[in-house]
C-alpha cells in the first residue's frame, strides 16, 4: 500500500475525478470528503472497485468525517458552488468564501502539516482566504490555475498547427481565466516561437478561446469542466509527492516578485515536497507586465470582500 496520503475535499465532478486519477495512477492513498451523506462513500467505493482492474493498490475511503484527513501529505480543496452559464468566477466569491472558511478550519485542526492545493473559484481569492484562515506558510498553499489555462492553450495551438501537444510549451501567468496573461514570448512549438508559426490575429483568437475555455464547456454541456482540471491537479500532486521540482504555472503568494505583494497570483513555481519551493521570475515585455498588473488589480479588488468571513 502507498505510504502517501492525499485528501480531496468535495466529491463533485472535479473532486471525484481527481480522486479517481490519484488512485488509478497509484500516487497515494485517497480520502474523499463530502458533507452530503453517502455521496463520498459511494464514489469512493466505485473507484476502489476499479483499482484491481488497473493494478493499483491505493486505498480509497469516502467519508463525511473530517478527522479522517489526519496525516494527509496534501489536501486538495474542490468544495464550493460551481459556475453556471452566464456566471463569472467572481459571482461565486461570497458563496464559496463561507464554504472555504469552514473547510480551512477543519484542515487546520486535522491536517496542520499538509500542503493545500486550492481548486475552488474564484481561485486566487480562495487561496488567499485559505492562507488567512489556516496561517500556513505561504509555500504550503497553492492554487491550481495556470496548469489548466496552459493545457487549454496547448490544446488549441496543437490543433491549429496539427502537431502533437507534446511539442507545444506554453506559460500562463495572472489570474485564472478571465484575466489570464499568456506569455507568448515563452510559447514554443518544438523550440520554434509560436509567434513565427501562427499569424498574430489568429493567435489572439486562440488565446481568447483558451481564456474562455471554461465558459465554452459550460455552454456546451451545462456544467463546469472537470477532466482537465483534475488532470492538472494530479500533475501538481505528482511533482510534490515525488519531489520532482517541476516548474509549473500555479497561483502562489507573492512577496515582491514581479513587483507585487500580498496576494495570490499565477506565476511559474518550482513544486517539490515542501510545496512552492521557488517562484521563477521571468523577463516580461512591457505589454506582458501591464497585463499582469491589471490581472493583479482585479484580484486585489476581491480581497476586501473577504474581510469578516
N, C-alpha and C positions, 0 to 999 in steps of 0.2 A: 504494500500500500504506500501511496505517496506520503511524504512527511510534510509537504507544504499544504497550507490551508488558505482557501480563498472563500470569503463570504460575499454573496450577492444580495443586496437589499432591493427588493422589488421583483415580483415574479410575473411581470408583464412580458411583452414580446422581447424587449431588449434584454431584460434580466434573465428570462428563460433561455434565450438563445446563447447568451454569454455563458450561463451555467452548463449548457449542453456542450459548447465548444471546449470549455475548460476540461470537462470530464472526458470527452471523446479523445482529446489530444493527450490526456493523462498528465496535464500540467500540475494538477493539485487535487486534493480532496475538496469538495464543494459543499457549502451550506447555503441554501436558498431560503431567504426570509421574506414572508409576506403577511400582512395583517389580516387578510381575508382567510377565514377558516377553511382549511383543506386545500387551498389553491397551490401553495408551495409544496405541500406534501404530495399532491397528485402529480405535479410537474416533475418533482424530484424522482418519484417512483418510476415514471415513464423514462426519464433519462437514464436512471440506474439500470433499467432492464435492457437498455441499448448498449451498455458498456461491454458485456461479454461478446457481443457481435463484433464490436470494434477492437476487441483485445485490450481494453483499458481496465486497470484495477483501481481507478479513482472511486472513492466513496462519494455518494451524493445524498444529502439529507435535506428535507424540506421541513420548515418549521415556522411558527409564529412567535417563537420564544427567542428573544434577542440574546439571552445568556449563552446560546449555542454558538455565537460568533467568537466566543473567548478563544484566544490563541491564534486568531487569524493573522496571517502574514500580510494579506491585502484584503480590504473591504471595498467592493465595487458598489456604488450607490446609483441605482437607476430609478428609485422611487419617485413618484410625483405624477401629476396630471400630464397627459400627452397633448400635443398640438392637434387641433382640428383645422380643416380648411378655412382659410381666411384669418387665422390667428398668427401672431408673431410670437417669437420666443419670449419677448418682453411681456406679452399678455399673461404669461404664466407666472410672473415673478412673485406676486404676493401669495398666490395659492400654494406654490411649491416651496416658498420660503418657510411657511409654517410646518410643512412636512419635513423639510430638510433639517430645520432646527431640532425637531423631535428625534430624528434619526441620529443627528450629531451627538446628542446627549447619551444615546444608547451605545454608540461607538466609543465615546469617551469612557463610559462606565465599563464596558465588557471587552473592548479591544484597544486598550490605550497605547499599545506598541505597534499598531498596524499602520500600513500605508493606505491612504484612501484615494481611490480613483472616482472622480465625480463624472456622471453622465447626465444627470437631471438638468433640465433647462429652466431659465437661461443660464447656461453653463458657467460662465466666468463669475457671475454674481453668486451662484450657488456654491462654487468653490470657495469664494471669499467668506460666505456665511459659515461654511463648514469649518474653516480655519478659526473664525471668530468664536464659534461655539465649542470647539474641541481644545483650542490652544496648542494644537500640534505644531511642530517645527514646519517651516514653510516647505521644505522638500518632501514632506510626507503627505501633502495634499496636492493632487494633480488632476487637471481636467482633461477629459478626452474630447479634443476639439479638432485641432489641425490634422490629426491622423485621418479622421473621416473626410474632412474637406479635401485633403490631399488625395485620398483614394478616389474621390469623385472626379477631381481634375485629371488625375492619371487615367481614369477610365475613358473620359471624353477625348483626351488627347490621343490615346492609343486607337480609339475608334476612328477619329478623323484621319490619322496617318496610316491606319490599317497595319499597326505593328503590335507586338506583344506588350502588355502593360509592364512586363519585367524590364523593358528597355527605357521606360519613362521615369524620370526622377523629378519630383515636384516638392515645393516648400510653401506652406501656407502659414502666415502669421496673423495676429489680430484676433478679434472676437470670432466665436464660432458662427458661421452662417452669414447673416445679412451684411456685416461689415468686415468680412474676412479680407485679408490682403495677400493676393497671390504674388509671390516673388518670382516673376517671370525671368529675371536675370539669372536665377539659380535653377531654372527649369530646363532640363535637357532630355534628349532622346538619343540613347546610345552615345552620349557625350556631346552631341550637337545641340547648340542653343535652339530652343523651341521657336524663338522669335525669328530664326532664319528659315524655319520649316513651314510655318503657318502664317499667312498674311495677317496683318495687325487687326483688322476689323473682325475677321473670323475668330481669331484667338480671343478677342474681347468677348465675343458671344459665348465661347466655350467656358471662359472664366465665369461669366454671369450664370450659365447653366449649372456650373459646379456650386456657385454661391447659393442658388435657389434649388439645389438638389433635393433637399428635404421637402420643400413645398411641392415640387413636381411629383414626388412619390405620394404625398398626402392626397393630391388631386386625383391621381390615378387609382389608388386603392383605398383611400378613405382613412388611412392611419399612418402614423409616423414610421420611418424606416427602422429596421431592426437587424437585418442580416449584416449590413456593412458596419453599423455602429458596434455590434457585438464583436465582429472580427477585429475592429480597431482596438477595442478594449483588451481583447485576448493577446494581441501583439504587444501591447504595453505590459500586461501581466507577465508574459514570457520574458521580456527584457529585464524586468525587475527580479522575478524569482530566480532566473538563471544568470543574473548579474552580467548580462550581455553588453551593457553600456552602449546601447544603440542610440544614435541621435534621432529623435523623433519630435515632430511638432506637437506640443501639448500646452495646455493652459497652466502657467506657473506664476508664482507670486514674485513680483518684480521689486527690487530694491536698488534702483538706479540704472539697471540695464536698459538700453535703448532710450535713456533719458527719462524713464518712467518709474514711479514708485507707488506702493500702497494699493496695488490692485493685481488681480489675476488677468493674464493676457496670453494669447497663443504665441509661443516662441519656440525655437529649436532647443531641446534639452537633451542631456545625456541621462538615460534611465538605467539605473543599476539597483543593487539590493538595498540601497538607502533611499530609493525614490529618485527625486531630481537631484543628481549629483553635480550638475553644472548647467548653467544657461549659456548657450552658444550665441555670441553677439555677431551677427552678420553685418557686412558692409551693405548699406542700402542706398538706393538712389534718392534724390530729393523728393521725387514723386512717391516713392515707397514709404519714406519717412513720414510724409504728410498724411498718407492713407493710414499708417499705423497709429499716428497721433489722433486722427479722427475716430478710429476704432476705440482707442483708449478712452476718449471723451465720452463715448456712448456708454461704455461700461461704468465709468466713474459716475455718470448721471443716475445709474440704477442704485448705487450703494447707499445713498441717504434713505432710500425706501426700506432698507433692511433694519434701520435703527428701531429698537424696541421689540423686534421679533424674537 
